């Protein structure tokens, strides 16, 4: 930046951000061969002549991957092309066995969509989606990290895994918006069950194109591309840092050059990887080994029918139909697995309010302590529903269900029913009114002072007496039975 | 009984299969004879890169065991088939006649080869070719220059020169080749055998090492059209491993093609652009004579026009090289094949491995293709070539509205001398001038012997047909061969 132009105040300049997101599709097999898709398998064990790019092998499209991609694009409100084709993107890299990637260039299968996002302050924004295309993933290089300069290896298990690339319009204006967009996008893909969206493992990856400009109506200035942000938090942090650096460059009278840059999650720093002049000429051309794909409206209707409820729709239903509070509905939608579990409890006949309270207020703490989630806890929704039915029927009270029965069920890894645990630990509530009356009489006999206070008109002591009764039953009595009986007895005493 | 390596040399595939099935002789005897003949002739002819003794004998014994058990080993029972060395056979060296794959052994077998073995055929060896099928003389092989059996100072044509020679020299009655711009038909013409390129999509390309994916097609060499039909029938059909293979059923008549007594009702198109002054007069005369024979069989002739054929070579050398530049990118020394022994960094390793591994013609074509696809040149070269290719295709569609098949010379000259055109790539490219359009238009094309030059060199007639009309094209050839005996002439092999 040798230019000596006058310093500029860039503090109010507006960022312009567009994201390119790669999402690995959760198909059982790869995009162009029958190999299993896997994470963490021993190197080069999930490969065949096709994904190894051996001479003479040919790709054959995995129809399921294409359907997954269509689902995602339809959920992102895209226009789907009735005719789409494959192209080769040519470049040399050891993790790319054919030295070309089968991708889509000028005729992507989906264009012109949008995604609605909600910012932390509750403000809603609609972000444009430029295009979505399908392509194959590359393998992974394994470098000697000992520093001894040993040979590098190539693991091609990932090569050929289906990826969709989702390119947003440059509609994002703040780092928080970029993060909110990523989170909303991940939620949609999770709801569609087409991607794991694990940024650490790389099943969801994000590159950000960032530029800044003096005012909201000024033309776009040169952008820089940031790569390697492997968490939602890092997306926000990297974009923030990049904006700061660009502001400083312009403030000092410099110019931003088109560059590709790498974010380092450990230091929070960004370093430049290459300049535009070093960018490759990918020599795209139509893939001659794969026929173009043509779609009919009936094909699309079939895929539309497979699209399950999306987050926004679920939220609306929980509030409007199930009458859950905005907060509870929000929690169940935010954590899809909890929402799915909730749905299963409803299917088992549990009331919405009961199920929501139980999952959100009661289960979370217990699960957290045991480092579990509702999806990994090992308790089938049917077994959980049985527990809630015991609470409903008054057999066990909610407090014991939470503090004793549920943890015991977890310890038994779902092998023991709630009923068995209640029986084993003698937790069944006493509901026999004869027995209860006897116990209440005993409590009243022991609580002379409180009874005297009550008789002198202090109604509030009823609560203290009720507490004493509950304690006498060691939590095993049904409060719904005790309370009226106690009140009845006290009334009688007062009436003399 | 001492084995006579010539006992089966000139038998047709149909005769061998019938003999093996009827237990007149064993598949093992046939295999031993073919292998012995290969050993005897190949030092001179250099048709084979690898002779597969053990594999062929193992296959022969399996065929004999099936016959002994009363099972039908299939329509190629005990028939030796030579395989062009750009078709993969599992755990068997598959070189493409390139240094870069000199020791490469694929872990799988090409679909067409699998079908041959399943039909009882014996894969007796892998034949020499121009490196990666790029060439018209088999001189571009990294290993050897294959000789024309009719005159050992001349080329056999290419790129499937080794397969053409194996059949012409009586080593095998059948061979597989691949044809991207004439690589089956041109050597068939130069070696005096029948060579057939089926419609693009008729035969699975799975396991054929790609040169130009949108043009490559596997096809048979044989000593007559009926044997060529038999092998076509065996290798054809949709393959779930090749998305470009056609779903159409294989015509049933091909397995045992009836020899038509006449060609009444058949309209033959004579493309005026293929009868041009540059063609060798002996070739022109032999082709005219052949057309006379076809007319004598009752065929009608009409003049047709294929006006864009003159751009064929230009289009071909853009489309084919563009695809090749990408298809051959994988030979980089990283995963398999030749890697430079120099201790260098990654980029240098790529460059050196490729510089050492590829021959001149392959490098020339990779550079041409890379250029044609480069940013700023794509529209002017690759895209324009694709547009002209569509026009070439249209020419054929229009011509086929007026005729059932098109006949022409296969090559402008008979076999040329070894070394004659090696320093002039353009002259070499012109030897495919009549064959390239069939690849661009994806139509079936067949070459059959239709005469000999005064010097005793074979001359080929080309018959091109409508998409997927393999039966029609082969039927015309079979009728012609029933009436003539050019295909029955044998080279003197010393």
Interface residues (C-beta under 8 A of the other chain):
Chain A: X49 X52 X53 X54 X55 X56 X57 X58 X59 X60 X61 X88 X90 X92 X94 X97 X98 X99 X100 X154 X281 X283 X284 X285 X288 X289 X290 X291
Chain B: X86 X87 X88 X94 X96 X101 X104 X106 X107 X108 X110 X205 X206 X207 X208 X209 X210 X212 X213 X214 X240 X241 X242 X243 X244 X322 X323 X325 X326 X329 X330 X332 X334 X335 X336 X346 X347 X350 X370 X373 X374 X375 X378 X382
